Amino acid sequence: MLNEAARAEARLRMRELAGAKVPVMLFLDRLAGLTLERRADGGDAGELGD
């Protein structure tokens, strides 16, 4: 199980990706899409701001 520092780091990185001012997939030409999804401990998906 992840410790709190790892969770905080993951949340930070997800917010950075979601709020990026430049296209995240700019150099990822083999990637058709990118979905950022945060799941609660119970497995329910939620918005990044939740």
N, C-alpha and C positions, 0 to 999 in steps of 0.2 A: 504494500500500500504506500502511496506517496506521502511524504511528510509535508508539513505546511509550507516550508520554504519552496519545495518543488511545485506545489499547487500555485503559490503566488507567482512564481516565475512563469508557469504555463499561462496563467491568466494575463499577465503582463504581455507576453508574446502574442497571445490571441488578440488583445486590444490593439497592439501595434499593427498587426496584420489587417485588422478590420478598419483601422483608421488611416491606413497608408494613403498618402497623397499621390503617389505614383502607382502605376499598374503593378501589382504583385507578380503577375504571370508574364511580365514583359519578356523575360529570357527563357521561359519554360515552354518552348514551342511544341512539345509533345503532350502537354497537359491541356485537356479540353475544358476543364472547369476546376474551380476551387470552392469548396463549401466549408465555412467555419461553423462548427457546432459545439456548444458546450453542453455536457450532460451532468445532471445532478447525481448525487450518490444513488438515488433511486432509479436512475436510468432515463429519467425524463429529459428531453431536449429543451433547451432554453436559449433565449437571445443572449448575446454577449453582455448586454447591459444589466441582466438579471442578477 
